[in-house]
């Protein structure tokens, strides 16, 4: 017998979901507004989607953000997985506590401090070894990888800690090499954590403004930087259109990820 929700709990749920999703729904609706004023409805139109195709600044910044987010999320998953394996599977080694603290430090460090520290690091390296030459997509990717790998490490570490080691031990007893065991058994078992970590890292990178503002250079402005700078002159309806397209793409990606996880589970 299913437990019924009380009226007060239903009310709180409706208010909570409304608080979270009503602004997003409003943004999507007003992306089809014919008025240039984003708060005044004057009729249905798709002209802002057409106009978006000719806005080189927004499209270029969106492309920069997508490139950075994809590369940063992928690198964060690789490095975060290796860090989690070291912390969970290698036992007690010298410097383990310090390594664990440094791994999760970006989680508690203010983004302003992280961005300033990375900027000084890049400037120092450029003066000493000549790399990287200026700031751009590469430096933003490195900075976002540094931030995102902390989240991935926590997700994968939790998954590894609760795994049953009997399958890995059986494979080793049958003569499989450790690398083969890791790729054929461990990785498929922690795949949900890897996928969740990648999606989380992608969203964090796509959304970041503070760190990117420190390490970005000319011609490498991300989408949040362009949107933030345009607020001074008023928000263009084209931003609503672009945001709607991003929400649609992310929604499709999340549903696809959920379908893959559900299929893998059963």
N, C-alpha and C positions, 0 to 999 in steps of 0.2 A: 504494500500500500504506500503510495507516494504521499509525502508530507506537503500540505498546502502552505503557501506563504501567507503570512499575516498581512492585513491591509497596510499597516505601517511599514513593513519591510518592502512591500511592493511600491509604496510611495517613495521611499528612500532610493530604491533601485531606479525608478523612473527619473527622479531628480538627478541621480548620479550619472546615468547614461545620457540624459539631456544636457548636463553640464559638459560632458566629454565630447559628445557628437553633434550637438546642435550648432556650434560654431562652424564645424566642418561642413555640415549640410548647407548652412547659410552661404558659405564661401562658394560651394558648388553651384547653388542656385543663382547667385549673383554673377557667376562667370558667364551666364547666358543673358545678362542684362544688356539692353541696348544703350543704356545711359553711360556716360563717362564717369559719373559719380557712383562709387561702389556701394553707397548706402541708399540710393534712390532707384526704385524699380520703375522702368518706363516701357517694358515690353521684352518679349523673347527675341534673342538674336545670337548668332554664332560669329559675329564680325570680329570679336576679340580673339577668337581662335585663329581666324584668318590673319588678323593683324599680328598675332604672335609669330607667325611664320616669317615675317619680315623684320622682326625685332632682333637684330644681330647681337645686341648686348645681352639680352636675357637668354637667348639660345646658346651663346658662347659660354656664359657663366653656368648654365645648366649642364652643358657638356663637360665643362671642367669639373663640376661637382660630381657628376656620374663617374667620370674616369677616376677621380680621387677615391670616391667611395668604394668602387669595385676593387681597385688595387689595395687600398688600405684594409678593407674587410678580409680579402684573401690572405694578405701578409699577416694580419692579426690572428687569423685562425691557425696558420702554420706555426707562428712563433708562440701563440698562446697554448696550443696543443703540446708543443715541445716543453714549454715551461711547466705545464700541468703534469706531464709524464715524469719530468725530473723531480717534482715535489712529491708525487704520490708513489712512484715506483722505484726510485733510487735509494730509498731509505734515508738514514741520517748521514749526510756528508758535510764536510767542512764548509761553512758559510751558508748552510741551508736556510737558517732563520733570516739572515740578511737578504738572501735571494728572494725569499717569500715576501718580505716587507717591500723590497724594491719592485717586485712584480705588481703588487696591488697599490703602490704609492700613487699612481695617476688617478685612482678612484677618489682619494681624499684630498688631493692637491687642488687648490683653486686653479681654474683654467687660465686665469691671468698670469699666475706664477709659472705654470707649465709653458704657456706661449712665450713669455719673456725669456725663460731659461733656454728653450729651444732656439729662439732667435739669436741669443748670445752664443750658443753652441755652433750654429751654422756660420755666423760671422767669424768666430774664432777659427773654425776649420777652413774657411775660405782664405783667411789671412795666412794660415800656416801651410796648408797643403794645396790650396787652390781649388778645393771642392767643398760644397757645391758652388758653382759660379752663379751668384745671384740667388734670388728666391723665386720659386715658381711651383709648378705642379709637383715636382719631386719633393721639395721641402714640405709641402702641405701633406703629401702622402706619408712621409716619414713621421711627421708630427701626429697625424691621425692614427697611424699604426701604433705608435707609442701609447696613445690614449686607449684605443680599442682592445689591444691585446690583454689589458688587465681584466676587462669584462669577460673575454673569451677564456682566459685562464681560470677564472672562478667557475664558469659553467662547466668546462671540461674537467676540472679538478673534482668537482662534486660528482660528476658522472663516473669518473674513474674510481673514486673512493668507494662507491657503492656497487661496483661491478663484482660479479662472481668470477674468481680466478681459476675455477676448475677447468674451463674450456682451454684457456691458455696453457695451463699446466699439462693437460692431456696432450695438446699439440706438441709441446716441448718433449714430453716423454716419448712420443711417436717419432721424434727425430726432426721436427720442423725447426728451422733456424729462427732466432728471435725476431729478425726483420720480417720474415714471412708470417710469423704469428701476429705481429703488430699490424701488418697490412691486410691480412686475410681474416683476422678474428677481432682484434681490438678496435680497429677503425670502424668496421660495420656496426659494432655494438655501441660505440659512442657517436655514431652519425647524427642522431637527434640533437645532441649537444653541440656538435660542430655546425649543423645547419642553423640552430637557434643563435649560436654565437656569431655566425656570418651575418644573419639578418640584423641582429642587434648592432654589430659593428657598422654595417652599411647605413643603418638609420642614424647612428651617432655621427658618423662622418658626414653624411648628407646634411645634417642639421647644425653642425658646428659653425659658430661664428667667431668666437673669441680667439681661439688658437689660430685659426686660419688668418685672422686679421694681422697677427704678429708675423707669420712666416710666409705670407703670400707676397708676390712681387708684381710688377707691372705686367698686365696681360694675363694674370692668373687669378682674377677675382672669382670667388665661388658665388653660387646663387644666393645664399644667405647674406653675403656681403653686399651684393647688388641690391637686394630687396631692402636691407637695412638702410643703405645710403639713399634709396629713393623715397623713404618715408618722409624725409624733410620736405619734399615737393608734392606729397600726396601719393597714395597707392594707385598704380595704374590698373585698370581692369584686366590687362594682359597678364598681370601677376596672378589674378584669380584663375584665369584660364590655364596657366602653366601649373599652378598648384593643383587644379583639378586633374590634370593629366598625370601628375606625379602621384597623387592619391590613388588614382585608378591603377597605375602601374604597380604601386606598392601593394595595393589590395589584391591584385591578381597574383603577385608574388607570394604573399602570405597564404592565400588560399591554395596555391600550388604546393607550397611547403607543407601545409597541413595535410593535403591529400597524399603527398609522398610519405609523411610520417605515419599516417593512418594505414596506408598500404603496406609499409614496412612492418608495422605492428602486427597486422593480421596476415 
